């Protein structure tokens, strides 16, 4: 059985959604990469080194960018949902069944946005999280 994706977004809105989603995912990858670097430095460097402090600063910047892009994506999705609900004409209600895939995708993205919140409490206490050091 093959699922068909039906969207009530215009092509421009679809393009904006894809752009916002890609920016969000890129920001998460950047944050994740920076977090791994900080953890690695904590395992293999003096915890008070300037290199670690610099990496922690970059981690904080990456987290701020991630949050901004997450919020932009969530605002777009919520605005689109509000527009669909506000235009609740009979024709729109009749087409509701065909938009389940779109709503489901947006709901999944929003759930992911809420549960993927990174934390800066990444073993910055100087303890090493590296398997080799345990």
N, C-alpha and C positions, 0 to 999 in steps of 0.2 A: 504494500500500500504506500502510495506516495502522497506526502502532505504538500499542499499548495499554500504558499505565503501570499496573503492578500493584505495590502496596506491602503489606508485612506490618506496616507501622506502623499503630497505632491512629489514629483521627482526632485525638486529642490530641497524639500524637507527630508526626503530619504538621503540625499547627499549630505545634508547638514548632520543628520543622525549618524551616518557612517563616519563623518569627519570627527564629530565629538566623541564617538565611541573609540575610534582609533587613537585620538589624543589622550583619552582616559587610560586606555590600555598601555600606551607608550609611557605615560607618567608613572603608572604602577610598575612597569618593568624597570624604569630608571630608579624609582625608590627602592625596589627590591635589590637591584644591583648595588646600589650605594649601601644598603643595609648589610649585604654580604661582605662588602669591602670593609666596613667598620668592624664587623665581627671577626674577619680575618686579621685585621690589624690588631685587634685586642688580643688575639691568640699569639701573635708573633712579634709584637712590638711592646715597648715600654708604655704602659697605660697613660702616662703623663706626656707622651710625645706630642710635638706640634703636628705631626702627620695625622695622628688620631683626632686631634681637635679640629683640624681642617676637614677631615673626612666627616666628622660629626656635623660640622656646619653645613657641608654639602648635603648631608642626609636631611637636615632640617629644611633646607631649601627644596629638595626633592619632595618631601612630604607636603610642603605648602603648595607646590605646583600640582601634586596629585590631588589634594583636596579641592583646589580651584577647578580642575578639570572634571573631577567627580561631580561637584556641585553644578557645573555648567551642563553636564549630561543629564543629571537628575532634573534640573529646571526645565530643560527642553522636553524631556519625556512627560513630566507633569503638566506642562503647558499644552502639549499635544493631547493628553488625556482629557484635560479640561475643555478643550475646543470640541472634542468628540462628544463629550457629555452635554455641553451647552447646545450643540446642534442636534439634539435628540428628536429630529423629525421622524415621521413614520418610515420614510425611506431608509433613514439611518438605522432605525431600530430593526427594520427588516434585514438589513445587511449585517447585523451584529454577529450572526453565526459565522460569516465569512471573515470577520476580523479577529477571531479568537487567536489565530497564530500571531498576529501583530501585538495584541494585548498581552499574550503570554510571553512573548519575547521581551516586551518592555517591562513586565512584572519581574521577569528573571533578572534583567539588568538592574532594576531598582533593588531587588533583594541582594544581589551581588554587591551593589554599591554600599548597602548598609552593613553587610557582613565582612567586607574586605578592608575595613578601616585599619590601616597600618598603625603601629605604635612605635614610639621612640624608645621604649623600654627594652631595647635589644641588648641586653647584657652589657650595658655601658658601665657596669660596676667594676670592670677590670677582670672579671672572671671569664675564662675562655670556654666557648661553646664548641670548640673543635674536637672531633672524635679522637684525633691523634694525641691531644693533650690530656685526655682523661685517664 
